[in-house]
Amino acid sequence: MKTVRIATRKSALALWQAEYVKERLEHFHPGLTVELVKMTSKGDRILDAPLAKIGGKGLFVKELENALLEGRADIAVHSMKDVPMSFPDGLGLSTICPRENPLDAFVSNHYSRLDELPEGAVVGTSSLRRQCQLLKLRPDLAIRFLRGNVNTRLAKLDNGEYDAIILAAAGLIRLDMADRIRNCLTTEQCLPAAGQGAVGIEIRTADNVIRQLLAPLHDQDTADRVLAERAMNRRLNGGCQVPIACYSELQGDELFIRGLVGQPDGRVLLEAQTRCHRSEGETAGIQVAEKLLQQGADRILSELMHD
Ligand SMILES: NCc1[nH]cc(CCC(=O)O)c1CC(=O)O
């Protein structure tokens, strides 16, 4: 049997995800050879600017996609949160793996919860989605820029640059640092980003051999949820980094989908939700987006584009 080559970024979290896919493939297909092709993306090289200013989240995946298109790799493993809404011709998502904890984590060396932070405390995050929801709850907080991989962010917290930082719980759990999570923000405090906590696999759409090999790694529950979340994001044109949250849960065969668009200062937060059968998530996700647009989401989002 042929060798499967996995394109991955070199950050600890990206490598964990690629190793996970390699381990699962080898588990389901004994005798299969799986190799990692490690690459550095523009998003990893430029760490001193907000993502939105240097080209958005697509920066993390473009180099991996080029490797697929040029035949240097067969599959690309991504955090679903970082996967753009559309794909180059000939590429597409084949597989969505079981979701890890989807919530945002409150991480601090001195405080155990958001509401314990003193007046004016400094909180690190460069996500407008987190910023607007934190400021809504705590307008007194000083939100400060924080980018870099998980270890870099934790080092900056430990240096004393922040009273607390907010990170995806999934990244900390996967890197065996769950002990850094003081508590997870509830979905009422901070609604997660579309796809947060899920790993997705992109392939050349015509490659049916690879598609077959990956089939046992797919988790339909996660896929139904994440596709609904992404449909909402796509309708809002969540292309570059934007203050948009979308999260869905399965309750039996029913999807409960919630979306949010916020003004970065937290003074306006628009919210919408819907329920639908799990097979209707994409249509329902679009409906949630349209409810947000009716409330004025487009005004908030287009003001950001012109900043
Ligand atoms: N934007 C970077 C990124 N992409 C995926 C994760 C975490 C894990 C995940 O959502 O799967 C992170 C780090 C973070 O937001 O703290």
Ligand as a Chemical Component Dictionary entry (heavy atoms), coordinates in Angstrom:
data_LIG
# 
_chem_comp.id                   LIG 
_chem_comp.type                 NON-POLYMER 
_chem_comp.pdbx_formal_charge   0 
_chem_comp.three_letter_code    LIG 
# 
loop_
_chem_comp_atom.comp_id 
_chem_comp_atom.atom_id 
_chem_comp_atom.alt_atom_id 
_chem_comp_atom.type_symbol 
_chem_comp_atom.charge 
_chem_comp_atom.model_Cartn_x 
_chem_comp_atom.model_Cartn_y 
_chem_comp_atom.model_Cartn_z 
_chem_comp_atom.pdbx_ordinal 
LIG N1  N1  N 0 -6.408 30.681 16.427 1  
LIG C1  C1  C 0 -5.394 29.728 16.746 2  
LIG C2  C2  C 0 -5.975 28.444 17.212 3  
LIG N2  N2  N 0 -6.542 27.603 16.341 4  
LIG C3  C3  C 0 -7.043 26.526 17.043 5  
LIG C4  C4  C 0 -6.762 26.717 18.384 6  
LIG C5  C5  C 0 -7.115 25.862 19.506 7  
LIG C6  C6  C 0 -7.739 24.556 19.322 8  
LIG C7  C7  C 0 -8.962 24.420 18.494 9  
LIG O1  O1  O 0 -9.868 25.279 18.444 10 
LIG O2  O2  O 0 -9.065 23.363 17.887 11 
LIG C8  C8  C 0 -6.059 27.923 18.500 12 
LIG C9  C9  C 0 -5.526 28.521 19.728 13 
LIG C10 C10 C 0 -6.487 29.311 20.546 14 
LIG O3  O3  O 0 -7.477 29.861 20.032 15 
LIG O4  O4  O 0 -6.279 29.422 21.756 16 
# 
loop_
_chem_comp_bond.comp_id 
_chem_comp_bond.atom_id_1 
_chem_comp_bond.atom_id_2 
_chem_comp_bond.value_order 
_chem_comp_bond.pdbx_ordinal 
LIG N1  C1  SING 1  
LIG C1  C2  SING 2  
LIG C2  N2  SING 3  
LIG C2  C8  DOUB 4  
LIG N2  C3  SING 5  
LIG C3  C4  DOUB 6  
LIG C4  C5  SING 7  
LIG C4  C8  SING 8  
LIG C5  C6  SING 9  
LIG C6  C7  SING 10 
LIG C7  O1  DOUB 11 
LIG C7  O2  SING 12 
LIG C8  C9  SING 13 
LIG C9  C10 SING 14 
LIG C10 O3  DOUB 15 
LIG C10 O4  SING 16 
# 
